[in-house]
Amino acid sequence: MATTLILDSEALNALARANERPVLAERARAILRVAYEERALVRVPAPVLAEVCRGGRFDAAVERVLNGRGIGVHALDDAIAKRAGSLLARAKLTSEHAIDAFVVATAAAHSPAVIATGDRTDLTRLASGLRGLRLFVV
């Protein structure tokens, strides 16, 4: 296990809505268990919250995951934002993929890192050539 585990929106959703997505939830819980056993940091990039938070009961499930499991939210700063922009340009992706780029840029800032994701294709493109990053598909 790497030093840091980064959760994208699919991984966070799987943990928050385990009853709706039991197979994905089990995969996400498995990598989370390994991360805790290895004493890895577990982080969610702040922009991921824009994809999963919709108010009311939906946010409550996400908050339970974040508060109950020692998962930190990594704030978006200018260095991460600029790196994400560079990653998008290098991968020839539009800003439609900005949150994916923020996830990869956050992981790169915490390298070595594992990204738990449901979006292998886009994250593989964005992470191409970056050392110290691995993907775990939930």
Steps between C-alpha positions, in 0.01 A plus 500: 500500500621850425534773755172663397167371370301751295126436455325630191125557481420140402693359796349752744150434364551126534591543867220748570229305319610144571143362492447630146837377369601193702769367264669837459467565872675174585790583269527851645487366856770245416749761383407722793575213742841448342570873519418504871707188564794670328432825689458686174346844480156493338392815320215627285580798276255780582367526140375140530244628749343704219424175320356311798331760721149592404350619827302341780513126549748455214754718677437326832621168358818662366558681829470171691776351285724805535449542874487139606804359327777756540481604137627852441387744235792648310433865419545624145784750479657684209783247458257208469273702268788595270633146492152373416484744210836377373385139529186578298707668229751215485221240476311713247188495716250782547399666825214249511764277661621762748398309813684192376804722444470642854496141631818410311672828590416445868638146482818628334543748786480206744715260296539212546125453485222267393185644345181302566286575196215385286641682196804303386506645147516872575719467808745278314531768232547774757750305710703375204868560556465602865716295733376373832132477405291185468132448429268261683170459319196465724 
